[in-house]
Amino acid sequence: MDSPFTYNKFVTGSDFVGRQSELNLLVNLVRQRQHVVIYETPKSGKKSLVQQGLITLRKEAYNYTVCNINLFNVRTKRHLLQKLCNLLLDAFATSPEEREQLRDEICPELITIFGQGKDKQHDHSSPEIDTAPVPDNITEKFLNLPELLAERYSTNPVIYIEEFQEVLLHDDSYETLKILEKIWKQQQRTTYIITGSFVNSMKEIFEEKKFFYNFAERIKLLPLDEKQLTDFMIRNYLKAGRVVSKELAVQMYNFTEGHPWYSQQLGDISFALTRGYLTEQIYRQSCSSLMELHSYRFQLITSRLSRFQINFLKAIMDDVTQLSALDTMTQYGFNSSANVKRLKDAVQKKEILTEERGKWEFLDPLFKTWLRTVYFEL
């Protein structure tokens, strides 16, 4: 029987568990044409939330057209503009003929400036072309295409951007962010949903450097609600005539700390091993299998950390708060307060820890568990 747990794609409908308040907020903001920013770790449910929100808006007959652009492979402003333009054409045109006509009318520069052949619909261009400068007037024109299309088609373009932090990898990243901020803040008909998976990089953009100040409302994704997730586990087992007790469902929740991806994976592994009732032994075996599944990825992380960085993680795991205190530096082998500052910067840059309201937190709950039980053997 197919597993009732889904972790290899985003989830919607009955598989979308909890986060009703976040969903309501997203839907209301988009309906009011207010912009949204979401930055959480990979596989934390960002895409599921956005897709469920768009489905809800569609059911409510809200008039919008979504354009989904993923910046994971975009390293220049030129490629960003080219990709945005192509995806807008894909989103609004209903046929290849209409797409070609629309391109010729609103963005002929795809051919004349970007060198994209008439028979080439997609956005891959050579690095040599990518690094060539784009005239300012063309940059502004392409960034304003959503406004032009909004008027032309009488709709609300929703520009859903994934992996926005990749803009920081552009050679002129701050200049790119400045022009995006300038143009987007002038627009009236377009709504932006901006998401990113590198929390500290997104914080650099939106909190430290304060780009897009007061432009978008952040929706923060907390761990899934315990009752809703455990009820979901129990219900999915019952669908297949199998049983998981409330106590073991809670243990599964605690082990994954309410992380949606790890919870679905653990549910899938334990479901596959269960023939009738989920036992304590099968539960422990499932947890071990989940840890083993991700162990190579976790080993890669620790193999690239210095001894000092490992010791810093151990200090955070030990709930040390005065990291620059003399006794702390002696106990964990830190050379100086300046060394501690460099260690903080390093673990943030590697997206292992983040600082929330003055407290250090592990971004990946399963990595934290693996670090404590496997690496440190505690």
ZALUMVEX-801744 format. One line per 3 residues: number of its first residue (from 1); their letters; for each residue x, y, z of C-alpha. Coordinates in nm, 4 decimals, decimal comma. Each point is the difference from the previous one (the first is absolute). Last residue first. Example, Ala and Ser with C-alpha at 12.3 -4.5 7.8 and 13.67 -1.06 7.14 Angstrom:
<recs>
2	SA	1,3670 -0,1060 0,7140; -0,1370 -0,3440 0,0660
</recs>
This chain:
<recs>
378	LEF	2,6146 1,2353 2,4735; 0,1950 -0,1578 -0,2825; 0,1354 0,3377 -0,1160
375	YVT	-0,0395 -0,0933 -0,3662; -0,2790 -0,2542 0,0294; -0,2358 0,1091 0,2786
372	RLW	0,0579 0,3756 0,0255; 0,0930 0,0734 -0,3607; -0,2723 -0,2299 -0,1314
369	TKF	-0,2603 0,1756 0,2164; 0,1184 0,3440 -0,1152; 0,0042 -0,1198 -0,3593
366	LPD	-0,3588 -0,1163 0,0477; -0,1076 0,3432 0,1253; 0,1568 0,1907 -0,2923
363	LFE	0,0348 0,3748 0,0600; 0,1682 -0,0440 0,3363; -0,0849 0,2955 0,2209
360	WKG	0,2073 0,2690 0,1725; -0,1928 0,2378 0,2256; 0,0146 0,3803 -0,0158
357	REE	-0,3491 0,0385 -0,1421; 0,0698 -0,2606 -0,2656; 0,3594 -0,0736 -0,0986
354	TLI	0,0570 -0,2542 -0,2728; 0,2020 -0,3179 -0,0056; 0,1122 -0,2414 -0,2704
351	EKK	-0,0424 0,2268 -0,3030; 0,3709 -0,0189 -0,0946; 0,0142 0,3799 0,0172
348	QVA	-0,1580 -0,0125 0,3440; 0,2509 -0,2580 0,1215; 0,2863 0,2154 -0,1299
345	DKL	-0,1222 0,3348 0,1361; -0,0388 -0,1431 0,3489; 0,3444 -0,1585 -0,0211
342	RKV	0,1544 0,3311 -0,1074; -0,1561 0,1736 0,3013; 0,1252 -0,2751 0,2310
339	NAS	0,3510 0,0460 -0,1381; -0,0235 0,3727 0,0737; -0,1009 -0,0917 0,3550
336	SNF	0,3230 -0,1955 0,0225; 0,1609 -0,3386 -0,0533; -0,3060 -0,2206 0,0400
333	GYQ	0,0896 -0,3397 0,1417; -0,3416 -0,1034 0,1259; 0,0696 0,0075 0,3739
330	TMT	0,2451 0,2911 -0,0139; -0,2269 0,2159 -0,2158; -0,2923 -0,0774 0,2294
327	DLA	0,2026 0,0820 0,3138; 0,1099 0,3311 -0,1496; -0,3504 0,1084 -0,1035
324	SLQ	-0,0373 0,0571 -0,3741; -0,2722 -0,2603 -0,0465; -0,2092 0,1156 0,2937
321	TVD	-0,3157 -0,1899 -0,1021; 0,1072 -0,3652 0,0199; -0,2976 -0,2239 -0,0688
318	DMI	0,2167 -0,3153 -0,0249; -0,1041 -0,0335 -0,3642; 0,1261 0,3544 -0,0554
315	AKL	0,3346 -0,0946 0,1551; 0,0176 -0,3146 -0,2119; -0,0648 0,2058 -0,3130
312	FNI	0,2902 0,2271 0,0983; 0,2224 -0,3020 0,0551; -0,0752 -0,1174 -0,3522
309	QFR	0,0864 0,3473 -0,1299; 0,3294 -0,0034 0,1901; 0,0906 -0,3417 -0,1379
306	SLR	-0,0657 0,1289 -0,3496; -0,3140 -0,0911 -0,1891; -0,0065 -0,1569 -0,3454
303	STI	-0,0177 -0,3568 0,1241; -0,2920 0,1024 0,2228; -0,2211 0,0947 -0,2948
300	LQF	0,0990 -0,2976 -0,2137; -0,0760 -0,2293 0,2930; -0,3497 0,1483 0,0185
297	RYS	-0,0658 -0,0732 -0,3657; 0,1312 -0,3548 0,0430; -0,2131 -0,0508 0,3102
294	HLE	-0,3296 0,0988 -0,1625; -0,1387 -0,3473 -0,0676; 0,1771 -0,1328 0,3073
291	MLS	-0,1935 0,2387 0,2220; -0,3290 -0,1019 -0,1612; 0,0895 -0,3673 0,0337
288	SCS	0,0831 0,0436 0,3685; -0,3345 0,1723 0,0592; -0,1778 -0,2828 -0,1818
285	QRY	0,1774 -0,2655 0,2084; -0,1056 0,1822 0,3168; -0,3625 0,0064 -0,1206
282	IQE	0,0183 -0,3646 -0,1048; 0,1123 -0,0946 0,3508; -0,2652 0,2153 0,1669
279	TLY	-0,2645 -0,1762 -0,2056; -0,2133 0,1326 -0,2842; -0,3036 -0,2283 -0,0088
276	GRT	-0,0983 -0,2041 -0,3046; 0,2635 -0,0675 -0,2616; 0,2350 0,2866 0,0742
273	LAF	0,3370 0,0381 -0,1734; -0,1327 0,2057 -0,2917; -0,1994 0,2241 0,2363
270	SID	0,3105 0,0643 0,2110; 0,1957 0,1162 -0,3032; -0,2843 0,2136 -0,1381
267	GLQ	-0,0760 0,1661 0,3332; 0,3671 0,0753 0,0520; 0,0137 0,1578 -0,3437
264	QSY	-0,3185 0,2017 0,0563; 0,1319 0,1252 0,3333; 0,3403 0,0810 -0,1495
261	WPH	-0,1643 0,2140 -0,2667; -0,2498 0,1723 0,2320; 0,2393 0,0832 0,2888
258	GET	-0,2069 -0,0391 0,3164; 0,3036 -0,0542 0,2206; 0,0913 -0,3095 -0,2055
255	FNY	0,0517 -0,2184 0,3097; -0,2754 0,1798 0,1895; -0,2596 -0,0662 -0,2706
252	MQV	0,0968 -0,3660 -0,0232; -0,0268 -0,0258 0,3788; -0,3454 0,1592 -0,0177
249	ALE	-0,1078 -0,2586 -0,2589; 0,1441 -0,2688 0,2290; -0,2177 0,1146 0,2915
246	KSV	-0,3122 0,0445 -0,2147; 0,0309 -0,3586 -0,1127; 0,0663 -0,0903 -0,3611
243	VRG	-0,2402 -0,2383 -0,1681; -0,0300 -0,1544 -0,3437; -0,3086 -0,0504 -0,2148
240	AKL	0,1416 0,2017 -0,2873; -0,2051 0,3118 0,0677; 0,0600 -0,0579 0,3720
237	YNR	0,3695 0,0718 -0,0403; -0,0750 0,3286 -0,1752; -0,2392 0,1039 0,2779
234	IMF	0,2524 -0,0719 0,2751; 0,2705 0,2028 -0,1737; -0,2366 0,2903 -0,0763
231	DTL	-0,1199 0,0000 0,3624; 0,3665 0,0195 0,1050; 0,0567 0,2944 -0,2349
228	QKE	-0,3084 0,1947 0,1078; 0,0625 -0,0601 0,3688; 0,3670 0,0976 -0,0140
225	DLP	-0,0439 0,3165 -0,2074; 0,2554 0,0162 -0,2784; 0,3266 0,1737 0,0813
222	LLK	-0,0111 0,3760 -0,0626; -0,0064 0,1552 -0,3443; 0,0503 0,3756 0,0041
219	IRE	-0,1987 0,2105 -0,2456; 0,1911 0,3196 -0,0668; -0,1942 0,2979 -0,1217
216	AFN	0,1385 0,1719 -0,3082; 0,1210 0,3445 -0,1045; 0,0530 0,1581 0,3418
213	YFF	0,3746 0,0077 -0,0736; 0,0676 -0,1751 -0,3313; 0,3755 -0,0083 0,0774
210	KKE	0,0674 0,0304 0,3693; 0,3716 -0,0844 -0,0129; -0,0259 -0,2003 0,3235
207	EFI	-0,3665 -0,1006 -0,0018; -0,1192 -0,0609 -0,3577; 0,3126 -0,0844 -0,1962
204	EKM	0,2242 -0,1323 0,2752; -0,2968 -0,1826 0,1507; -0,0504 -0,1739 -0,3331
201	SNV	0,3611 -0,1158 0,0127; -0,0490 -0,1188 0,3574; -0,3100 -0,2019 -0,0887
198	FSG	0,1346 -0,1691 -0,3091; -0,3185 -0,1517 -0,1436; -0,1578 0,3084 -0,1572
195	TII	-0,3466 0,1186 -0,0912; -0,1404 0,3169 -0,1569; -0,3723 0,0184 -0,0754
192	YTT	-0,0410 0,3153 -0,2081; -0,3296 0,1624 -0,0954; -0,0393 0,2154 -0,3106
189	RQQ	-0,2560 0,2726 -0,0729; 0,1540 0,3019 0,1724; 0,3709 -0,0002 -0,0846
186	QKW	0,2311 0,2730 0,1244; 0,1431 -0,2083 0,2839; 0,0914 -0,2724 -0,2484
183	IKE	0,2098 0,2323 -0,2131; 0,2168 0,1482 0,2759; 0,0357 -0,3244 0,1947
180	LIK	0,1052 -0,1967 -0,3070; 0,2478 0,2757 -0,0925; 0,1509 -0,0013 0,3480
177	LTE	0,0154 -0,3796 0,0170; 0,1942 -0,0141 -0,3269; 0,2392 0,2678 0,1250
174	YSD	0,0477 -0,1967 0,3211; 0,0784 -0,3162 -0,1948; 0,2519 0,1449 -0,2459
171	DHL	0,1985 -0,3203 -0,0546; -0,3199 -0,1964 0,0568; 0,0159 -0,2550 0,2817
168	LVE	-0,2228 0,2121 0,2242; -0,2780 -0,0460 -0,2569; 0,0004 -0,3659 0,1060
165	QFE	-0,1904 0,1048 0,3147; -0,3195 0,0052 -0,2080; -0,0168 -0,3779 -0,0023
162	EIY	-0,3581 -0,0008 -0,1314; -0,1927 0,2928 -0,1472; -0,3791 -0,0041 -0,0397
159	IVP	-0,1039 0,2967 -0,2139; -0,3760 0,0342 0,0392; -0,1371 0,1958 -0,2952
156	NTS	-0,3396 0,1487 0,0863; -0,2209 -0,0074 -0,3079; -0,1469 0,2268 -0,2637
153	YRE	0,1942 -0,1693 -0,2835; 0,1669 0,3104 -0,1491; 0,0078 0,1929 0,3263
150	ALL	0,1597 -0,2807 0,1969; 0,2287 -0,0784 -0,2943; 0,1468 0,3502 0,0073
147	EPL	0,0428 -0,0148 0,3773; 0,1688 -0,3421 -0,0231; 0,2319 0,1397 -0,2716
144	NLF	0,1385 0,2635 0,2353; 0,3176 -0,1941 0,0779; 0,0585 -0,0436 -0,3735
141	KET	-0,0402 0,3724 -0,0714; 0,2183 0,1037 0,2926; 0,2848 -0,2236 -0,1148
138	IND	-0,0473 0,1139 -0,3605; 0,0262 0,3660 0,1051; 0,3100 -0,0743 0,2061
135	PVP	0,1829 -0,1578 -0,2931; 0,1006 -0,3629 0,0719; 0,3685 -0,0738 0,0506
132	ATD	0,1585 -0,3143 -0,1477; 0,0658 -0,2682 0,2620; -0,2867 -0,2240 -0,1094
129	IEP	0,1126 0,0001 -0,3614; 0,3365 -0,1481 0,0922; -0,1645 -0,2381 0,2459
126	SSH	-0,2014 -0,1483 -0,2878; -0,3755 0,0205 -0,0067; -0,2717 -0,2191 0,1490
123	DHQ	-0,3348 0,1787 0,0031; -0,2532 -0,1962 -0,1906; -0,2020 0,0697 -0,3076
120	KDK	0,2627 -0,0366 -0,2707; -0,1493 0,0156 -0,3499; 0,0503 0,3741 -0,0302
117	GQG	0,3552 -0,0289 0,1254; 0,0949 0,1672 0,3279; 0,2722 0,2569 -0,0591
114	FIT	-0,0732 0,1857 0,3234; -0,0121 0,3460 -0,1556; -0,1738 -0,0423 -0,3386
111	ILE	-0,1675 -0,3356 0,0600; -0,1281 0,0280 0,3562; -0,0104 0,3718 -0,0771
108	PCI	-0,3254 -0,0634 -0,1863; -0,1667 0,0214 0,3412; -0,3564 0,1334 -0,0155
105	EDR	-0,1232 -0,0468 -0,3564; 0,2369 -0,2616 -0,1393; -0,0283 -0,2049 0,3166
102	LQE	-0,3797 0,0157 -0,0043; -0,0094 -0,1191 -0,3614; 0,2344 -0,2875 0,0779
99	REE	-0,1982 -0,1003 0,3065; -0,3307 0,0258 -0,1863; 0,1309 -0,2375 -0,2651
96	PST	0,1391 -0,2419 0,2574; -0,3429 -0,0069 0,1693; -0,1657 0,1263 0,3174
93	AFA	0,2406 0,2861 0,0695; -0,0066 0,1450 0,3511; 0,2143 -0,2352 0,2076
90	DLL	0,2440 -0,1013 -0,2745; 0,0588 0,3646 -0,0968; 0,0597 0,0827 0,3655
87	LNC	0,2413 -0,2929 0,0223; 0,1999 0,1285 -0,2948; 0,0203 0,3537 0,1381
84	LKQ	0,1031 -0,1121 0,3472; 0,2686 -0,2300 -0,1405; 0,1498 0,2744 -0,2156
81	LLH	-0,0054 0,2530 0,2810; 0,1650 -0,2418 0,2439; 0,2540 -0,1081 -0,2620
78	RKT	0,1073 0,3608 -0,0492; 0,0097 0,0700 0,3724; 0,2502 -0,2807 0,0358
75	RVN	0,0277 -0,3268 0,1967; -0,3283 -0,1752 -0,0700; -0,0004 -0,3756 0,0618
72	FLN	-0,1991 -0,0120 0,3259; -0,2042 0,3056 -0,1046; -0,3335 -0,1811 -0,0300
69	INC	-0,2705 0,1990 -0,1777; -0,3708 -0,0793 0,0331; -0,2378 0,2331 -0,1852
66	VTY	-0,3524 -0,0117 0,1362; -0,2992 0,1620 -0,1684; -0,2689 0,1424 0,2268
63	NYA	-0,3744 0,0553 0,0121; -0,1326 -0,1258 0,3339; -0,2700 -0,2580 -0,0668
60	EKR	-0,0006 -0,1162 0,3647; 0,1086 -0,3435 -0,1180; 0,2919 0,1638 -0,1809
57	LTI	0,0998 0,1849 0,3153; -0,0023 -0,3259 0,1961; 0,2128 -0,1711 -0,2641
54	LGQ	0,2475 0,2883 0,0125; 0,0229 -0,0303 0,3782; 0,0510 -0,3759 -0,0204
51	QVL	0,2828 0,0601 -0,2477; 0,1608 0,2625 0,2241; -0,0232 -0,2126 0,3136
48	SKK	0,1283 -0,3123 -0,1740; 0,2865 0,1975 -0,1486; 0,1131 0,1304 0,3381
45	GSK	-0,0429 -0,3320 0,1848; 0,3267 -0,0379 0,1918; 0,1699 -0,1982 -0,2752
42	PTE	0,2955 0,2399 -0,0188; 0,0317 0,2402 0,2946; -0,2285 0,3016 0,0357
39	YIV	-0,0308 0,3375 -0,1611; -0,3457 0,1190 -0,0965; -0,0688 0,3463 -0,1443
36	VHQ	-0,3449 0,1239 -0,0968; -0,1226 0,3008 -0,1984; -0,3354 0,1677 0,0404
33	RQR	-0,2512 -0,0160 -0,2806; -0,2930 -0,0159 0,2450; -0,0868 -0,3497 -0,1261
30	VLN	0,3665 -0,0901 0,0280; 0,0085 0,1103 0,3641; -0,3246 -0,1771 0,0862
27	VLL	0,1116 -0,3284 -0,1554; 0,3380 0,0093 0,1752; -0,1548 0,0837 0,3375
24	NLE	-0,2588 -0,2765 -0,0320; 0,2711 -0,2516 -0,0874; 0,2177 0,1089 0,2934
21	SQR	-0,2998 -0,0381 0,2321; -0,0828 -0,3402 -0,1486; 0,3530 -0,1228 0,0536
18	GVF	-0,1251 -0,3530 0,0651; 0,0416 -0,2921 -0,2375; -0,0211 0,0216 -0,3781
15	DSG	-0,0526 -0,3646 -0,0975; -0,3783 0,0515 -0,0205; 0,0466 0,2661 -0,2677
12	TVF	0,3561 0,0913 -0,0849; 0,3448 -0,1538 0,0323; 0,3342 0,0888 -0,1574
9	KNY	0,1979 -0,2859 -0,1473; 0,2112 -0,2970 0,1142; -0,1322 -0,0038 0,3580
6	TFP	-0,3464 -0,1540 -0,0229; -0,1427 -0,2427 0,2568; -0,3023 -0,2163 -0,0869
3	SDM	0,2363 -0,2722 -0,1244; -0,1191 -0,1990 -0,2975; -0,1214 -0,3503 0,0809
</recs>
